Each structure stands twice: as structure tokens, then as C-alpha cells.
Amino acid sequence: MFIIKLSTRVGVRDIVSRYGLHTKKKLGQHFLVDAHVVEKILFAANISKDDLVLEVGPGIGGLTQVLLEKAGHVVAIELDKQLIPILEELFISSKPHFTLVHGDILRVDLPEILAPFKGMPTKVVANLPYYITTPVILYMLESGLPFKSMTVMVQKEVAKRMAASPSTKDYGSLSLAVQYYADVEIAAYVPVNCFMPRPSVDSAVVHLHILENARVEGDKELIFKIIHAAFNQRRKTLINALTSAGIGGDKASLASILESCGLNPQIRGETLDIYKFTELAKALQTCV
């Protein structure tokens, strides 16, 4: 069948009308209707015919359509059962390099789904519903699967938090959790008028170049225990935040450990990068 460009207002209206679709607010469904934004996603993702693309939440296939033109194979995971027959009709018969899975990305057996494509460089591309943005990104990063990159559309404020540097208002636990695994770049900002229906906030395209190994070596559990303590009470000094969390003993001992790391005992955690948090974790290792 002839398919018009799906990442346009005309394309979305055609699919909505043809299949009698109703967007589901609880699933955060907002269909992209700007082909220029799709091109920015493709440019950031740098997809080639050698690549396997894992698409999370293909919706009505606006991004899927162009991914299939660029990638060696596309595996799309869609939760909404009303969209499965539409995606099947649009792509299954005409695109042998397309695999569609009905399920929740946080519950499906991802290693099993990707097993047939072992050896292909794997890149994640997604227009993520806002309500699952952080859980999906962290799940992917922590999965141990050999993803090369992730290029995702997320809420603008979340994108700024992922890319934030120390001593900025957006810097926090999410910044460090993502930067522990990847280099982060905001590839584009996307206003609300690029979607149907319009979301309530602007979005951004974020590209994560995933590192072969974690950015730092150390006790990950302890590193992030310290990080969470620091940002759970971010206006407190680091020494008070750690004391409240029961990390590192009394204040005198903590002050000595902080000074051994070249840190002023009155410093706040929001000024430390992942390297300093790791150095502090190593110094605290014998105290926990």
C-alpha cells in the first residue's frame, strides 16, 4: 500500500481518520508532526544499514517509517494494542527488516528479543512518553546490553537535567546517573506545536553516546548512596547531608575524610562531579 509521510499533520490525520484512533492520555501519546524534527533525530542517531535500531513506542509509525529507510533492521516495542494492527498493516508485509513486539519495554525479555541480531551495532531511538522517560532511560543504561547510543525525545526539563554540569540548578542525581554511563548532548529543542495533540510542555532530543565501560571505577552502590544523600537534601552542606544519611561516622571523621579529598567540609554536594563523588566513596570505603 502507498504510505504518505507519517510524521506530518496530513499523515497523522489520515491514520487517525482511517483507523478511528483516539489518543490515550494515560500513555502520554503525542504524535510527532514535524518532519524536520525527525531529520534532526536521524542526524543525531547517525543510523546506517549496518545498525539494528530498537524503537520504543513507535506510535503510528512516523519515526519508524524513516528509520526503516536508514537502518539494517528495526525492532519496535509498542504497548498500546490498538496500534499493533496499524503498524502491522503499514510495515510488516512490505518491510522484512521490521520486527514488531507488543509489550511493555520495562517487562519484555529484551535480551531474548535482540538475540537474533547479535553482532549488529544496536542503537535505541525513541519518542518517549513523559511518564516513563527516566525509568526507561535508566533501565536501558543499566541493562548491560551492548547499546552504542540512545537518541530519545524527552521533556525539555528532563533533557536539561541529564546534560547538566555541577553547580547548576538542573544538576542532580539524574545527571550523575546518566553521565556515569554516557556522554550527553542535547541535539534539538522541540516546541509543543510539533505534536498532535499538543503536550503541555516543550521537548528536546537527547543523544547519549554510551561508554564501553562506566565512566569511573569504584563501588557503584556506595557512590550513588553518597550522591542520593547529597541531593536528597541539596541545600545542606555535604557533611550534614552525609551525617543525616548515616554515612561516614561522626562529623569530625567526615571532615577529615573530605579534607583528604581536597574538599572543604562546608562544600555542598551539588558542586561535585562524578569523579569527586567516586574519590569520596573510595575514601569512605572503610567507614561504611
N, C-alpha and C positions, 0 to 999 in steps of 0.2 A: 504494500500500500504506500501511497505517497504521503510523506510526512512533512508538514510545514515546520518552520523553525519554532521549536517549542519554548525557547527562552525569550519570547516576545509576548506582548499583550494579546496580539492576534492569536498566537499559538495557544496560550493558556486559555483564552476564551473559547477557542474551538474545542479543546479537550474537555473543558468544564461543561460546555453545552452538549457535546456529543455523548458524554457518558453520564450526564446528570450529576456531576460531582458537587459535594458540599465540603468545604474545608473544615477540618476539625481543630478547634481552638486548643483542646487539651493536648493535642500532638504538636502544637506550635507550627502549623502548616502555613507557610507563606511562600508562594511560588515566585521564583526569580523571573522578571520580565524585561531584563536589560541584557542584550547580547554583548554589549561592551564589557559588562562586569564578568560575564562568562569568559570572555577572552582574557581578562586580567587573571582570572583563576587559572586558566590553562597556562598562561605565561609563567605564573609563579610556580605552578606544579611541574613544569618542564617535562611533559609527558611525551614518550616516544613509543614506537612499535615494539620495543623490547620490554616495555613495562606492563606489569599487572597493576590495575587500579582497583582499589577497594573503595566503593562509593557507599556512604552511609546515608540512608534516607533519600533515595532518588526522586521521591515525589511522583510527578507526572513525566519525568524524564528529560527536563530541559537541559540539565548538565550532562546527563547520561548520553544524550544524542551526540554531543560534541566530543565527549570522552571516547566514544566508540570510533570516532574518526581518527583519533590520535593514538590510542593505546593498543597493545597486543591483545589484551583481554580485560574485560571489566566484570567484576563481581559486585553486584548491588544488593544491599540488605535493606529491605523495606518492612516496616512494622504494620502499616495500615493495609488491612486485607482488601479494602475497596480499590486500592491502587494496583494490586497484583495483576488482575486480568488486563488492565490497561497497559501496563508495562510489557506483559507477555505479548499482547497483540501488536504493540508498537515495535518491539525489538526481537523477540525470541526467534521467529521464523526467518527474519532477514539478516540477523546478526549472530552467526555461530560463535563469535568470540564474546558472547554476553551470557553471564550466569546470574540468575535472579534467585534470591533467598528470601522467603517470608519469615521474619522473626525480629526479635529484639537484639540489637547489637551487643547489649550487655549480658545476654543469656545464650546466644547461639554458640556452637562449638567452632570458634574461629580457626583454630589450628587445623581442624578436620576440613573445613570449607576451603582453606587455602592450600591444603596438602597437594592437590593435583597440579599446582602451579609452582611447586618448589623449584628454586633456581632462577625464577623471574624476579627482577627487581620490583619490589612492591611499594606502591605509593597510595596513601589514603587521600581521598578528595571528598569533601562533604559540605553541604549546606545544612549545618546542624540546627535542629530545634533548640531554642534557647534553654529550655528546661533541663536538657541533658548535656549541655555543652561541656561543662567541667568534668562530670563523671566519664563521658566518652573519651575525652582527650587523655585524661589520666589513665584510664583503662588501657588505651592503646599504647601509651608510653611505657606502662608498667607490665605489659603483656609478655615481653620477652620475644615477641615475633619480630622478624628482621625487616621492619619497615624502614625505607630510605627517607621518607619525608611524609609530612601531613600538611595538606593545604585545605583550610577549613574556613567557612563563613561563620562568624560568631557575633554576638552582641559587641558593639564598639567598646563598651567599658571593660568587658572581659578581655578583649584583644589588648587594650592598653595595660591591663594588669599583667598579662602574660609577658609582655615585652618590657615591662618597667625596670628601671635601674634603681639601685639603692638611694635612699634619701629623697625619694619622690612619693607623692601621695598615693600613687597607684601600686607601689611596690609592696609585696606581701608574700604570704605562704604560697599562693598560686604561682607567682613569678618564679620563685625558687624551685617549686616542684617541676615546672615545665623546663626551666633553664638547667636543671640537673641532668636532663636527658637530651636537650636540643638547643640549637641556635634559633632565635625567634626573630621574625621580620614581619612587620605589618605591610602587606603588599598593596592594599587599597582600602579606602573608606567607602562605604556603600549607604546612601541615604534611603529613607523609608519608601520613597516613590519608585524604587527599583523592584518592588514586590507587589503581588496581588494575593490576598488582601494586604494592605499596609500594616507592618508591625508598629508597635508604639515607640520603638527606639531605633536609632541607626545601627548599622552593622559594620563589620570590617572583615577583610580577607587576611588571614594569618597563615604564614608559611613557616613550618617547623622543619628545619634540617636536622634529622635525628643523628646524634653522635654514635659512633660504633661502640663506644663504652661510655659509662656515666662520666660526667664532667670531672668528678672528684672521686678519690678513693677514700673509703672510711666506712664506719658503721652507719649505714643509711638510717636505721631506726633511731639511733641516738641523734644524728644530725637533724632529722626532722622533728624529733621530740623537742630539741632546743629551739628550732625555727618556730614550731607551733606555740611554744611557751612565749617566745619573744613577740609574736604578732597577735596572740590572744589578748595581750594587754600592751598594745604597741606604744601607748603614751608613757608607760613605766620605763624606768631605766632597765637595762638588760639584767643587771644584778638583782633588782627587785622582782622582775618577771620570772627569772630562774628560781629564785628563792620561793616564790609563791607556788611554783610548779613542783617544788621538792627536788630540784636538780642541783647537784654540786655541793651540798652541805651548807654550812653557815656563810654569812656574808663576808666574813674575814677570809675564809678559804676561797670563796668565789672571787673576791677582789684580787687575791694573789694570782689565781689562775688567769683571770682576764689580763692582768698586767704582764704575765709571762707570754701572752699572745700579742703584746703590744697594744692592748686596748685599755682605754680609760674606764675605770669601774663605773663611771656615770654615763657611759655611752648607751644609746638606745639600739635595739636590735635592727631597726629599720635602716641603719647606716651600714650594715654588714652585707657583703656579697657571699656567694656560696662557698668561696674559698676560705673566708674568715670563719664562717659557721663550721666548716669542716675542721679547720685548725683548732677551734674552740672545742669541738666534740672530742678530738684526739686528746686534748689537754684534760678534759673532764672524764676521760675513759675510766680512770682508776677511782673516780669518786662516785660512780653510779652503780 
